[in-house]
Amino acid sequence: MREVKIGIIGFGTVGAGVVSCLLENGDVIARRTGIKLVLSRIADIDIKTDRKVDVSKDILTTDAMKLIEEVDVVVELVGGTTKAKEFILEALKKGKPVVTANKALLAEHGEEIFAAAEKSKADIYYEASVCGGIPIIKALKEGLAGNRINKIIGIMNGTCNYILTRMEKEHIDFEPVLKEAQKLGYAESNPSLDVDGIDTAHKTAILASLAYGEWFGMKPVNVQGIRGISVCDIKAANELGYSIKLLGIIKQKDDDVEIRVHPTLIPSESMLANIAYVFNGVMVSGSPVGETMFYGRGAGREATASAVVADLVDVALNLKFGSHRRVPAFTIGRQFRHMLPMQEIMSRYYMRIQVMDKPGVVAGVSTVLGNKGISISSIRQIEGQSADNVSLQIMTHLAKEQAMNEAVTEMEKLDCVKGKVTLIHVEDI
């Protein structure tokens, strides 16, 4: 039986999960593939802490570069964009296949990394970089390879989805839920990467690049997080037949592509709206396949380890049959005309405006919208508040982002408007 020596750089939560999976399921993998995945080396700056997995101390090292020399396949689970990049480029330079879960590194430096893989003719696999155990990258590269991708919309961050689910179901404000999520380990002590939308943006950039044949990086991705979402907005959305989710949105229309990440109202009966707590879901619409849906755990030790080991199996099979780069990590082949600036996108919108309860207020707000060519779908005034602070909730028809932002700026200058206007996109999926 062919043996393939595996080296893991990074023995944290995910690294320990990969080791555990290889130890528990190695015999199953061998029977299915005719390949024995041999855990040859593990490198980490800390090799003394007990990871609760049974490995020989002889395979532990603090020298990642030496590991790269000794193994057949390098698994990078360090994270970050500095040392991890060095390790991956060194492995590729030596012609060693690489498996990584590093979404930030790929989103920000993917073009350089894939160029290095192309030059050395080495494989690089990265299923675990997007949505953990959901095989969305394999689906785009292989299962949907015969399709023109029209749209990808996804819940790609379990922390944000957990927070928004708790806010919706229990009517608890953002900050208390965030603190509970941190206590439970669903959110980091510094939660910015998750709640400010950056993690979702990394994943969205990767999927957009695969769908449209150009490595976009982070520059064209418009990003907005969930800090500004209130229980008031969630209740209003529910009453209107919607839920609020943080979505990564990728669309192609008239050969132009838009990429954005922001909180969004989506119909409550939709499949995405019913994905709760830490679970992820990605909807892909293609031609001719139509709509497809991918659902599962988007993070965590077990889900991420599952994706890493699946990539290891693919790499090992490539080595066994001499079929390196049978499925290239990324292929340049531009399938769009222009990248659409955020100001040019068309969307429906939900608005919440705190105003004074006096005659002419609704007329004034409507005039501002009308002057910008924005049509109102519905408008509600929430009664029972003080005369100095009444909530107007407005749903619009399709409007251009630039016109909407200009209208908001003008509204906030009106004497009857108090504070900032809340503006949330709507997707009628």
N, C-alpha and C positions, 0 to 999 in steps of 0.2 A: 504493500500500500504506500502511495506517495505521501511523504511527510513534508509539511511546510512549517518552517520555524517562524513563530510570531513574536515580535517585540513590541511592548506597550510602553509608551512614554507618557507618564502621568498616572499615578496610582491613587487618585481621589475617588469620589463617589462613583463616577461612571467607569473609571478604570477597574475598580473592584467589581463592579457589575459585569464587565466584560470577562474578567477572570472567572467569576462565578459561573457565568453562562458556558464558557469553554470547558470548565471542569465538569459541570453537570450534564451538558448536552454533547460533549465531544464524541461520544460513541454513536449517538444518533446522526450527527453530521458525517462521521466516517462511513456509516452504512449507506447514507443517502448519496454521498459524493465519491466515495473511494479515496478520500483524502483525510489524513490525520493532521489536524491543526495542533502543533506542538507549542505550548507556551514556553518559549525559550529564554526571554529576558523581560524584566520590568524595571523601568528607570523612573526615579522620582528623587526630589531633593530630600524627602523624608522617607526613609525605608525602615524606620523603627516602629512607627505607630501601627497598632494591630488593625487591619482592615476587615477582620472577621471572615477571611477566606484562607483556605489552607494551601499555601504555596511555600516551596522550599526557599530558605534564605539565600541559597546559592544562586538563585536566578535574579535576585535583587541587586540593583546597582544605582549609583548616583551619576554615572557617566552615560548620558544619552547618546553622545557621538560614538562611543564604543559599541553601544547597543545597535546603532544603525549599521555598523560594519559587520556585525555577527549574524543578523537575522535575515530571513527572506522577505518578510513584510513588516513595515513599520506602522504602528497605530499611534496617532498623535491625539492625546486627550489632555493636553496641558491647558489649553484655552489661551485667550489673549492673542495679541497680534505681533509680539516681538520674538520671544524664544521659540514659540511654536512655529513661526515662519522660518526661522533658521533651521529647525529640525526637519521640517518638510522639504525645504529646498535642498538641504544636504542629502536627504534620502533620495530625492528625485535625481539629483546630480549623479548619484552612484547607481542609478537605474533601479532602485528599490521601489516596489509598489507601496503606496501610502493609503491608509484609511484614516479619516478624520471626522470629528463631530464639530469642528470649529466654524460656526456660522459667521462670526464677526470677521475672522481672518479671510474667509472666502468672499464675503460681501465687499470687503474693503481692498483686498489684494488678490482676488481671484484671477484676474487677467495675467499677472506675473506668475502665479503658481501654475496655471494651466499652460502657459508658454513654456515653463520649465519641464512640465510633464511631456509636452509635445516634443521638445528638443531631445529628451532622453528616451522617448518612447516607453515611458513607465506609466503604469496605471495610478490614478488617484480616485478614490471613491469617498463619497461624503453624504450618504443617505441620512445619517444621524444628525446632520446639521440643520435639518428642517423638520419640525414636528415629530421628533423622537421616533416612536415605533411605527408611525404611519409611512408606508412606502411611497411617498408622493414623488420623490426624485426619480426613482426607478420607473414609476408610472409615466412621467413626462418623457424620460429618455428612451423608454422601450415600449411600454404598453400603449401609449398614445402617440407613438412616433409617426403614425400615418395620418395624424390629424392636424388641421390648422387650429391653433388655440385661440378662441375668441375672448375668453374671460377666465380669470382665476380669482376667487374670493374666499378668504379663509380666516378662521379664528386660529391664531398660531402661537398664542402665549397663554399658558395655563394660569399664571398668576393673575393676569388681568381678567380672564374669564371667571376665575374663582371669586374675585372681588365684585365684579358686576353681577354675578349670580346671587351672591349673598345680599347685595344691595337691593336687588329686585325682589327676592323671595322674603326677606326679613325687614325691608325698609330701614336699613342701617346706613348711616353716612359713610363716605369713602374712608376717612381717617381711622375710625374704629375698626373697620373691616381689614384695612391694611395692617394695622397692628396685630390683629389676630392671625392674619396670614403669615406674618413674620414669626410669631410664636410657634405656629404649626410647621414652619419650614417651607411654606409655599412661596414666600417672598424673602429676598435678601435684606440684610440690615440697611443697605443702601439700595432701595428698590427702583432707582431711576431707570436702569436698563429695561426693566419690564414695564412699569407703569407709565413711562414717558414714550413708549412705543418703539424704542430703539431695537429691542430684540426682534419684534415683529417686522420691523423695517429690514433688518439683515436677512431674514428668511424670505421676505417678499422680493427683495432685490435678487436673490438667488433664483427663485422660481421664475421671475420675469425674464431673467437672462436665458434660462433654459428654454422658455417658451418662445422667445423671439430672436435667438441667435446672436445676441451681442451682450458682452459683459458690461452691465450698466454701472455697477458700483453703487455707492450710496447717494451720489450727488443728485440724481433726478427724483429721488424718493421723497415726497412730501410727508412729514411725520408729525402727528399730534397724538398725545397720550390721553389718559383717562382721568387725570387729576381734577379736571373741571366739571366732571359729571356729578350731578346731585341726585338725591333720592327724588326730589321734585320732578326732575326731567324724566327719570325712569318711570315714575307713576304716570306722568303725562303721556309718555310713549305707550305704556300698557293700555291706557284708556283709549288711545287712538288705534290700538291693534298692532303695536310694534314692541319690540325689545331693543335694548341698546347693547351692542357688542363692539369690541375693538377689532376692526377688520384690516387685513392686508388686501388691497384691491388692485387688480391688474386687468386692464381692458384694452382691446384693440377695436377701434372704430374708424372706418374709412382709411385703413392702413396706418393710422396713428395710434401710438401706445401711451397709456397713462398708468402711472404707478403711484399709489398713495396708501397711507396708513392713518386711520383716524377712527374715533368712535362713530358708530353709524346706527340709525334706526333701520331695522329690518322687520318684515312681517312676522308676527308672533307664531304663525302656523308654519313658517318655513323650517326646514331641517336645521339650518345653522342656528336659528333662534333657540332651538331646543337642545343645543349642546351646552351642558352645564358644568360648573365647577372647573376642575383642572383639565378637562378633556379639550382636545383640539378637533377641528374639522375643516376640510378644504374642499370647495366645490370647483370643479374644472369643467368648463363648457368648451367642447371642440366640434369640429366639423370633419367627418360625418357623425361622430359618436353621440353628440348631444351632451346632456348634463351627466356628470359623474360625481360621486361623493365619497370622500375618504375621511374616516373617523377613527379616533383612538386616543391613547395617552400621548401627549405631545412632549413630555419631559419625564425626568426621573431616572433612577438607576436602571430599572429593568427594561423600560421601553427603549431608552437610548442604547443600552447594551444589545438589545435585540437587533437594532438597525446596524450597529457596528459589526456584529458577528455575521449578519447577512452579507455585508460588504466583504468581510474576510472570506466567506465561502466563494463569492464571485471571483475575488482575486486569486484564490487558491486554484479554482478551476481554470482560470486563464493560464496560470503557471503550469498546471498539469498538461494542458493541451496546446501550450505554446501559442495562445491566442491573445497576446497582450493588446490592449486597446481595441478589443473587439467592439466594445461600446465605449467610445471616447468620453472622457470626463466632461468635456465641453467642446462643441463644434461651432466655429464662427460661420454664420450663414444668415445674415440680416434678413428678417422677415417682416419688416415694417418700414414706413416712410419717415415719420417724424416722431420724436418724443414730445408729447403734448404737455406744455407748461401747466401747472396747477391752476393758474388764473383762467385758462381756456377750457377747463373741463365743464361739463354740464351735469347738474345734479338737482334733485329735489332737496329741500331743507326744512328742518324744524327750527323754530326760533322761540326763545322765551325772553320777554322784555318786561322788566319791572317798571311800571309807570304810575303816575298819579291818577286817581279816579276822578276825572273831570270831563266835561263835554269836549269833543274835538280831538281827543287823544287817538282814538282808533283811526279817524280820518287823517290825522297827521302822519301816523305810521304808514297807512295805506298809500298816501300820496308819495312818500319817499320811495316805497317799493315800486309804485306805478311809474314814477319818473325814471326808474332804472330798467323798466321793461319786465318787471318780476310780477307774475300773476299769483294771487293768493288762492290756495285750494280750500283752506278752512281757517277760521280764527275763533278762539275762545278766550273769554275773560273769566278768570277764577274769582268767584265772589267770596265774601266772608273775610276779606283782608281789610287792612286799614285804608282809608282814603288816600294816604300818602304812599302806599306801596301795594299795587295790584299787579297781578301777573297776567300778561297777554301771551297766549301760546298760538303760534302761527305755523301752518304747513303751507309750503309753496309748491307750485308746479315747477317743471324743469327751468333752471336758470343758469347763467354762466357764473362761475366762481368770482370773477372780477367784479361783475355787477353786484353780486351779493355782498361782497366785502365792502364795496363803496357805499351800499345802502346801509350797512351796519354802522359804518363810520358816521354817516349823516344822522342816523337815528340817535346815536349816543350823544349828539350835540343838541338834540331837542330838549327844551326846558322840562317837558313832562316825563322824560325818560330818566330813570335813576340807575346809575351804575352801568356795568358792561352788559351787552346783549349776548345771550347764550345762543350759539349757532351750531347745529349738528347736522351732518349729511344724512340723507335718506336713500336707501337702496331697496327698490321693490323687487327683490329676488323671489 
